[in-house]
Amino acid sequence: MTESTAFENLTNEAQIESLTSCVQGILSQFDLDVAGFESINHGFNSTFKVTTVGGERFALRVNVNSTKTLENLHAEVQWVQSIRDVLVPAPIANSSGEFITFAHHDASGRTLPAVLFSWLEGEEVGDEPTPDQLFATGAAMAKLHLGSKGFKFEPGASLPLIDSVLWGATDYLCGQAGALSQADREQMKIAYELIQEVVDRQLAENEPQPIHADMHSWNLMWHNGALAVFDFDDAMMGTPLMDLATAIYYLDTEEQNQSLLDGYRSVTPLMTFSKRDLDILRVQRRVVLLNYLFETSNPEHQAIIPDYQAETMRRVKALVQ
């Protein structure tokens, strides 16, 4: 059994515990008098709350499952540092002046990159966002879109472009030895064609720009009536509609959708789009997430595959009929 396989077979708690020495190695590279750290989220990546002896708090994100390259991470940091009109966490440089810090993780046999961020006060918006919070989310998204239009990265930094159905990921659904049955593959391939048509048209009609690409309510912090946006690890080059469709995918009702759209319109006019294109891009987000579930080493995420796959195929079939 390889080290990587051993890590994948660990429980969620054991995976977090296995990261302890890696986190210590990362934090040792900062000019901080660390009193302790604790896991606050272990999902796609792993985030730790870091507390200093003086009571300062930081958020350390360790890229456990992310496939982002060093160039992608530099681009994320550069874009976040440029944001002025939306409250976001600030990347913190290590003692060498670098924003990307590495340490070896024994359980996976890999050297993992990490970014330390300033701490955001408040609570995550969570599963039940209020109309005011959704309005603020739409407004924040619009401000991010206005600010990132025409943004230029420094040499050695770039974000991946959303120009394919699975956002550049390996196809675990319909590829060789894919997870879907033959009947489901046939339906999924039709959906792939519909999605690719919309993606191609979006890129032909719009100049790609940095987008958050994952603005759901667990990546939003609410404090004293103000919204903050965090977790830019999924940031990519795309179009405003791609970003909007991803955010709407996570909402449950038309009333929630309208609150988000009203917030967007309060900042700048909404982009022109058809309901059909929006629906197709929403399904794309679902398909991307299902594909991720077959790739991740996170045991809790792996456990939801059967139900998530069944609901995804229901939505795919409704789309292609």
ZIVEN-V411809 format. One record per backbone hydrogen bond with DSSP energy under -0.5 kcal/mol. CO is the residue of the C=O (numbers start at 1). NH is the residue of the N-H. E is the energy in kcal/mol with one decimal. If there is no record, write none. Layout:
CO NH E
CO NH E
This chain:
2 6 -2.4
3 7 -2.0
4 8 -2.0
5 9 -1.5
7 10 -1.4
11 15 -2.5
12 16 -2.1
13 17 -2.4
14 18 -2.1
15 19 -0.7
16 19 -1.2
17 20 -1.6
19 23 -2.9
20 24 -2.4
21 25 -2.3
22 26 -1.9
23 27 -2.9
24 28 -1.8
26 29 -1.7
27 30 -1.8
29 95 -2.9
30 32 -1.9
32 34 -1.3
33 53 -2.8
36 51 -2.7
38 49 -3.1
41 47 -3.4
44 65 -1.2
45 43 -3.1
46 62 -3.3
47 40 -2.8
47 41 -1.5
48 50 -0.6
48 60 -2.8
49 38 -1.9
50 58 -2.2
51 35 -2.8
51 36 -1.8
52 55 -1.7
56 52 -2.5
57 119 -0.9
58 50 -2.8
58 60 -0.5
59 61 -0.6
59 117 -3.0
60 48 -2.5
60 62 -0.6
61 63 -0.6
61 115 -2.1
62 46 -2.4
62 64 -1.6
69 73 -2.2
70 74 -2.3
71 75 -1.9
71 158 -1.4
72 76 -2.4
73 77 -2.3
74 78 -2.5
75 79 -2.6
76 80 -2.7
77 81 -2.4
78 82 -1.0
79 82 -0.8
79 83 -0.8
80 83 -1.0
86 88 -0.5
87 229 -2.6
90 118 -2.1
92 116 -0.5
94 97 -2.3
98 94 -3.1
99 101 -0.5
101 114 -2.0
103 112 -2.7
104 106 -0.6
105 108 -0.5
105 109 -1.5
105 110 -1.2
107 7 -0.7
110 105 -3.3
110 112 -0.6
112 103 -1.5
113 63 -2.6
114 101 -2.5
115 61 -2.6
116 92 -3.1
117 59 -2.4
119 121 -0.5
123 222 -2.9
125 128 -0.5
130 134 -2.4
131 135 -2.5
132 136 -2.4
133 137 -1.9
134 138 -2.5
135 139 -2.3
136 140 -2.5
137 141 -2.5
138 142 -2.2
139 143 -2.1
140 144 -2.4
141 145 -2.5
142 146 -2.4
143 147 -2.4
144 148 -2.0
145 149 -1.0
148 151 -2.3
148 210 -0.6
154 157 -1.5
160 237 -3.1
161 163 -1.5
164 167 -1.3
166 169 -1.7
170 172 -1.0
172 179 -2.6
173 180 -1.6
175 178 -2.0
181 185 -2.6
182 186 -1.9
183 187 -1.5
184 188 -2.8
185 189 -2.9
186 190 -1.2
187 191 -1.9
188 192 -2.7
189 193 -1.8
190 194 -2.0
191 195 -2.9
192 196 -2.8
193 197 -1.9
194 198 -1.6
195 199 -2.7
196 200 -2.8
197 201 -2.1
198 202 -2.7
199 203 -2.2
200 204 -1.7
201 205 -1.8
202 206 -1.2
206 208 -0.6
209 238 -2.7
211 236 -1.7
214 216 -2.1
216 219 -2.2
217 125 -0.7
217 126 -1.6
217 220 -0.7
219 230 -2.3
220 125 -2.2
221 228 -2.5
222 123 -2.1
223 226 -1.5
226 223 -2.5
227 87 -0.6
228 221 -2.7
229 89 -0.5
232 235 -1.8
236 211 -2.7
236 238 -0.6
237 162 -2.9
238 209 -2.6
239 243 -1.7
240 244 -2.6
241 245 -2.9
242 246 -1.8
243 247 -1.9
244 248 -2.6
245 249 -1.9
246 250 -0.7
247 250 -0.8
248 251 -1.8
253 257 -1.9
254 258 -2.4
255 259 -1.9
256 260 -2.1
257 261 -2.6
258 262 -2.9
259 263 -1.9
260 264 -2.0
261 265 -2.6
262 266 -1.3
264 267 -1.7
264 268 -2.1
274 278 -2.1
275 279 -2.7
276 280 -2.3
277 281 -2.3
278 282 -2.0
279 283 -2.0
280 284 -2.0
281 285 -1.7
282 286 -1.5
283 287 -2.6
284 288 -2.8
285 289 -2.1
286 290 -2.2
287 291 -2.5
288 292 -1.9
289 293 -1.7
290 294 -0.9
291 294 -0.7
292 295 -1.8
292 296 -2.3
297 299 -0.6
298 302 -2.2
299 303 -1.6
300 304 -0.6
301 304 -1.0
302 305 -1.4
304 308 -2.6
305 309 -3.2
306 310 -2.0
307 311 -2.2
308 312 -2.3
309 313 -2.5
310 314 -1.7
311 315 -2.0
312 316 -2.6
313 317 -2.5
314 318 -1.8
315 319 -1.7
316 320 -2.1
317 321 -1.2
